[in-house]
């Protein structure tokens, strides 16, 4: 167990006159998948090791080994120190130490619980059998089970130590039907969240009601229409507003990308959204609830706090690590995260979302004469200008304030900071998602979500 390692006994090896940190980590991943009743994947992966980082006069030295022995720990500390001394000698930034972090200790009370691989296979087999029996005319069906966990033990020279465990468990169910033109129509639903697999899926029959709703929506989409292309009044559901928050806004306000010239670099203190829009990268709690993927201490040993980004439409801050926080005169809020033991911490999001408003979703729909209610997405892309394009996999037309026919797959696109200025209603309910990975240089589990937003956006047609 990572938790049983005594990293404190190696503190005497930390580099003199520099800041040192040591992190032991194990990443676990379990999976099984069925397509049309055939088992096509059944795997287990464990990756563990130790990494050390040393900060000296404005440069970093890093080293890692895929081992958790005393020899490995001593070796990476020596190599990281040597690397920092070498970098300092040849780059010579001449900066002093970063602002000290408070001493403290954080210990997660949850532990990884190993399950036999049969548990994953049996769960998806029962779900697949239900779908096959009840909906035999489907063109295709797939059921995928995954469980993953990042377990970390961190200690720093400034006195902060932390032990954290972040387990997730999900089942993805996909259904495909054929429309009247012979084209495949697909929908997917995702079950699960933070926690162990058996906490969610001991009884797969609890999923059946939602599976029936998934099939019902698929049949609506099968008979659906193509959206009319153009700039339309739309209501983005919480999943899409979460995608917008993460992809099109969140990345632009990560301080390393700001330094690289993102659109946020020249917009601090300026209006970037409607006054109805406030946005935060939440650390571990918000609105009286624990976040989908809480972070209490980051991989630089910084106690995690919420990072305010937009307040009443004004861009107020960035997400930082310790170094960029000092550079911008901001507070480090715990956004430095590393995916594997061999990764250095990068500035990453945690649980990024627009705050809820005061409107009821029903009133928002009733306010639209001619537009669309867009519910779900399967992909999205954006760049550091804030320009984005997201796929829409489920939605409905709105005519005279009422939901109409389902629409087939389409896209929405635009520039985030311009589109957000058109927001004129924000719902009072939040929707969260936590099953994905953010792909910034290294994968990272993230939570994202938000309320429904009424706004104007470019929607694609057929």
Secondary structure, DSSP 8 states (H G I E B T S, - for coil): -GGG--GGGGGGGS-TTSEEEEEEEEEEEEEEEEETTEEEEEEEEEEEEEEEEEEETTEEEEEEES--SHHHHHHHHHHHHHHHHHHHHHH------------EEEE-S-------HHHHHHHHHHHHHHHHHH-TT-SEEEEEEEEEEEEEEEEETTSEEEEEEEEEEEEEEEEEEE-TTS-EEEEEEEEEEES-HHHHHS-GGGGHHHHHHHHHHHHHHHT-B----EEEEEEE-HHHHHHIIIIIIGGGGBHHHHHTT-GGGGTTTSB-S-TT--EEEESSEETTEE-TT--SB-TTS-B---EEEEETTEE---B--HHHHHHHT----S-EE-SSTTS--EE--SEEEE---SB-HHHHHHT-SEEEEEEE-S-EEE-TTSEEEEEE-EEEEEETTEEEEEB-SEEEEEEHHHHGGG--EEBS--EEE---EE-SSS-EE-EEEE--EEEEEEE---
